Amino acid sequence: MQKTVAVVGMGYVGLTLTAALARKNHIVHGVDVSPQVVEALSSGRIHVFEPGVAETFDDLLGTKIFISDQLPAEPLDAVILAVSTPVDLATGTPDLSNLAAAAGEVAARCHPGTLVVVRSTVPIGTSREIVLPALAARWEHPRLVMAPERTIQGQALRELVELPQVIGALDAGSLDAGVELFQGLARQLVPVSSLEAAEMVKLANNCHTDAIYAFGNELALIAEQHGLDPLEVIRATNVDYPRPDLARPGYVGGGCLSKDPYLMLASTLPGREPYLVGRARALNEHLPAYVAGRLVELIRQEFGRTEGVRLSVLGWAYKGWPATDDMRGTPIADMLPIFMAAGLVVRGHDPLVADEVILKYGGEPVSLDKAFACADAMIIINDHPDYREIEPAARLAGSDVRVLFDSWRILDEAAVTASGARYAGIGYTPQGVAS
């Protein structure tokens, strides 16, 4: 059954949901307070990279998708709140003002029968304590559900359909309305007993992922102390062992994993902080600066100095696969101050990140060819498919690269060392260079 829906907040979560709902034949009004975002989307220019979204806007803008800076005057079956809930990383304090403002605007402009869906990721209790009072101040019987987004960037339009949609509700009537809305989108619905249970599901997913990756990183740092190869240890650990596989070491960023552990921490009572969530996040936040320091030391060992050494950085987005241009939680943000303090000349390449973004962060944008041709040292930060296809022998032949830090261990180590460069990875610094 076709619905008329407004999605408030045209960031990654709201934008992809707008496209997915429109593809299911709903009428979707995308709302955002940013004039630049409204202007761009109204013209069909998509401001984030996500496969399928631009094509959907090309097909459905003006017929199924409408963009504005305010809610439409026409009656709506549902309003989905997908506004940002940023965290002050210095204090761990979430800012829920955008959500409160959006809820107030919905209560003022929409009819009381409108279903309100919280899609933003929030601390446990937020839907009831922040959104509900704004609605109840004007509506006698608000209808409210919490339906968390759990997609991975690069596969959002597929996962919005294929992943089970968790729905928690204020009451039975709200749950029925939420199920009716999402049953036309997701193949499987998972009703839970409360708004709070649904809020915690999203935080549990991402905190668990953060902790899994943190353990892989912990192993790498311990292996490094003993001169061991962490990938060898992890591979051997996982072979036909009937317990959960260990994760490879690597950077952990993005808009969710770098923020949601703080929202979980903000959900706990004073003096009852969890043991694992904060420590896992601290370790993952420590890794980029630690790697930058290790790379600077390798460069100093190789060249006897760091000042003026040319460093090419491949991969500025926070991850390489599924491919994205998202810079939220990118490792380079913590690495660059260390590189700059060492006097390195930083050049940058990324298949999707715009040159102006690389410039803004402090690097000189270059082509992949120039990244190899005009470097003394190199670090590969993400595992974009373009980097996985690099043939070290061909790229390094005749180049001045003498240190290559392969964060994800995607290149042929023997080919790198045979070219005369020193090879290293996270938790892995073998001694000696082939002549």
N, C-alpha and C positions, 0 to 999 in steps of 0.2 A: 504494500500500500504506500503510495507516494506521500511523503511528509514535506512540510515546509519548515526548514530548520535554519537557525542562525548559529554561526560559529564565531565566538568572540575571541580574537587573538589569532593573527595570521603568521605566527612563527611556525616552526617546523611541525609541531603537533597539530595546530589548527589548520594549517595549509594542506597537509596530507589527508586529514580527515575530511576537509571540504571536497577535495578531489575524489576521495573514495565514495562519499555519500552521493555526490553528483553522478558518478558512474553507475550507481544503483538507482538512478532515476529520481532522486529526491531534488527538491528545489532548495538550494543552499545560499544563504546570505553570509558572506564572509565580512567580518567587521574588525577594523583595527584603528587605533588612535593615531598611528603614524601617517602623516600625509604622504611621505615618500613611499611607504608600503602600499597604501591605497592607490596612489597614482600608478605605480608600477604594475600591480596586479590588475587594475582596471584596464591597462593596456596590454595585458597578457604577458608581461615580463615577470618571470618568476625569480625571486630574490634568494632562493636556496636551491641547491642541487638535489634533486630526488627523481630517479627515473620514473617516467610516466606522468608526472604532475604537469609539466609544460604541455604535453600532448593533450591532457585532459582539459586544460584551460583553453587550448586552441579550439577544441571541439565544442565545449559547453559554456564558455563565457558568454553571458548575455542571454542564454536560454535556460540553463540549469544553475549556473553560478553567477552571482551578483556580488560586487564588492562595494563597500561603503565605509564611512567613518562613524556610522551610527546604526542602531538597530532599525529595521524597516517598520513602517507604520502598519503594515498588514499583519493579521493574526499569525502567530507562529505555533507550531505543534511543540517545538522544543528549542531551547537555547543551550548551547554547549559552551562552557567556559574553559578556554584553553589559553589563558593568559599566563605570562611568565611569573614564576615565584622564585626570584633570585635569592641567593644566599651570600651574605657577607663572609667571605672565606677567612677573614682575619678574626672574626668573632664566632662564626658558625651560626649566626642569627638569620633566620629566613625573613624575607620581606613579603608579606601577604597583602600589601596595600592594593596592588593591581586587582587581585581577586575580590577584595572587599568592594572596591569601586565598581567593578563589573557587575557584581551581584546587586548593588544598589541601583545601577542603571537598568538592569533587567526588571527589578521590582517596580521601578518608576514607569517604564515604557511598555511592559508586556501585560497581558491579561492574566488573572490569577490561576487560570487552568493550564498555563504553559509549563511544560516539564523543564526543569533546570538540571543540567548535567554538569557536574564538576569533572573536568578532564585533566586539569592541571595537577601536577604532582605536588602533594602537600603533606605537612606533618599530620600524624594521626589526630583526629578530632577537629580538623579545620572545617570540613563541610558543615558540621553541626554548629561549631562555635563562631564561624566567620560568615559563611554564606547563608545559613538558615535564618539568623536574626535579621539580616537585611531583607529577606523575602517576607518573613513573618511580620515585619513592621508595617507592611502594606497589604499582605494577602492573609486571609483567614486560614486557609488550608494549602500551604505550599506543597508542590510536588517536586521532590528533590532526589537525585541519585548521584552516586559517585561511580564513574566508569573509567578506570585508569587506562592510559595508553601504554603499550609495552612493545612497540615495534623497534626494529633495528634500522638505522639509516642505510639507505641503499636498497632496502627491500620493503619499505613501508606499505605501499599499496597492496602488495601481495599479503603481507602479514596482517594488515587490518581485516582481511577476509579470513585468512587461515588460522590465525591465533585465536584461542578461546577468549571471549570478551567477558571479563569479570564485572559484575554489577552488584553494588550494594545500595540500599534504598532507605529512605526515611520511614516508609510504611508500605503496606501491601499495595495500595493504589499507585504509589510512585514506582514500585518494582514492576508492576504490570506495564506501566507506561514505558519504563526503561527497556524492558524485554521487547516490547512491540517495536520500539525505535531501532534497536540494534539487531534484532533477528533478521532484518533485511540486509544486514551488512556482514556480520560475522557468522561463520558456519556453526559455531558452538558457543553457547552462552553458559556462564557459570555464576548463578545467583549466589550471593553470600548474605549473611544474616544482618549486616549493618553497613552504614556508611564507613564506619571506622575499619571494619574488616577489609573493605575494598581499598581503602587508603593504604593499609598496611601491606596488602598484596603487592602493590607497585614498589613500595620501599623494600620489601623482602626480596623481590626479584633482583633489584639492582645492587642492594647491599651484599647479597650472596655472590653475585658476579664479581663485585669488587674484591671480596674476600678470596675467591678462587684465584683471581689474577694475582692478588697480593702474595698468596702462598707460593706461586711460581716464581715471583720476584724474590721472595725470601730465600728460596732454594738457590737461586742464581747467585745471590750475594754470599751465601755460605759456601757454595762451590768455588767461587772465586778465591776465597781465603785459602783454599786447599789446592789451588791449581787444577781443579777439575772442570770438565766441560758440563755445564748444567743440562744441555740438551741430551747428552749421552745418559746422564742420570735419569732424567725425566722419561726418555724413551724406554730405557730398560725397566723403569718402574711400572710403566703402563702396559708392557707387553703381556697380553693375555691374563692380566690380573683383574679379578672380578669385583673391583671396587671402583669408585669414580676416578676417571683419568685426571692426572695432574695437568695443569695448564703450563704452557710455555711462558717464559718471562717476557715482559713487554710493557710498554707504556699504557696507562689506563686513563683516558680522558673522555671528552664529549660532554654534552649538556646534562646527561643524566648521572653517569657514574661519578662525575666530579662534584655533583651537588647532592644527590639523594641520600648518601650516608649522613650528611649534616641534617637533613630533614628527619631522618630516623633518630638521630641524637636529640634533635629538638622535640621529639615525641616522648622522651623519657622523663621521669620525675627527677627532681634534684637529689643527688646522692645515689641514684639508681642507674647511672650510665652503663651501657652495655660494655662488655669486655672486648669484643672483637671488632665491631663496626668502626670505631674511631681509629684503632691501631692499624687496621687494614688500609683505611684511607690515608693515614699518615705515611705508611710505607710507600704506597703508590704515588703519593705526591712528592716523596723524597727522591724517587728514582730518576726523573729527568735531570735534576741538578747534580745528582751523583754521577750519572753518565757523562754529563758535560765536564765535570771535574776530571773524570778518568781520561776523557779524550784530550783535554788540555795537557794532562800529564804525559800522555803518549806522544803528543806533538812536541812537547819540551824535550822528551828523551830522544826523539828522532832528529830534531833540528837544532837542539841546544838553545832554543828560544821559542817564544810564541808571538812576539810582536811582529806584525806584518805578514805572518803566515796566512796563506789563502785557504779558507775552508769553504767547501761546497756542502750545503745542506739539502738533501733530497727528501722531500715529504714534509710539508708544513701543516696540512690538515691533521687532525688528531688521530686519524686512522687511514689506512690505505684500502682496506677491503672489508665490507662493501665500500666502494669508492664514495668519497664525500668531499665537499669543500669546507666542512664545518671546522672552525678554529676554536670552538669552545673546549677548554681543557687541553689545548695542544701542548705537547712537550716543549716545543721551541720557545714558548713564552718564558719558561723557567731556565732554559739553556742559554738564551741569548745574552742576558746580563753577564754570565760567566765567560762566554766567548768574547764579549766586548771588553770586559775587564782584563782579559789576557792579551788584548790587542790584536785578535784575529780579524782578518778581513773576510766577512761573511757574505757569500753568494747563495742564492736560493732558487730551488726549482720545485714545482709541484704540478702534476698534470691538471688539477682542477682549481687550485687556489689562484686568484687573480694577482697579477703583478703588483697592483696598487696595495694589496693586502700584505704581500711580502715586504714591500717598501715601508709600509706603516709599522711593521714589526721590527724593522731595522736591517733587513737584508737587501742585497742587490739582485733583482730578478735576472735569471739567465736561462738559456735553453739547456736541455740535457747535454748536448754536445759541448757547450761552453763550460758546463759544470765540471766535466772531466778535463777539458783542455786547459782550463785556467785555474787549477787547484793544486795545492800541495798536500792537502788532507781532505777527507770526505767523511760525512756521516749520513747514513740512510736511516731516517727516523720512522717512516711508515712503509708498509708492504704493498703499495699500489702495484697492480699487475704489470704496469710499465717497468717497474724496478725489478720485478721477478724475472723479466725477460732480458735483463742486462747480461751481456756476455763479457765478463771481466777482461779476458785476454784481448779482445778487440778494443774495448773502451780504454784500457789502461796502457795499451801499447803507445809508446812515445809520450805519455803524459808525465807530469811531475808528481803525481799522487804517491806519497810514501806512507801514509796512514789511512786505512779505510775501516771505519767503525760501522759494522753491519748489524744494526740493532735487532733485526728479526732473523738474522742468519739465513738470508734468502739467496745469497750469492755463493758461488763455488769457491770455497776457501783456498783450495790448492791453486786455482787459476789466479786468484788475487796475489798470493805469495809468490807464485812463479813470475809474476810481472814486477816483482821487486817491492811491493807494498806490504806493510805490516797490517795484519788482519786482526780485528777484535770484535766482540759482541757483548751483550749484556751478561755480566758475570763470567766473561770468557776473554782472557788475554794471553794467548799462547806466546811463548818466547821464540825469538829468532825469525829471520826473514830469509826466504830462499833467494839465492843469488841468481 
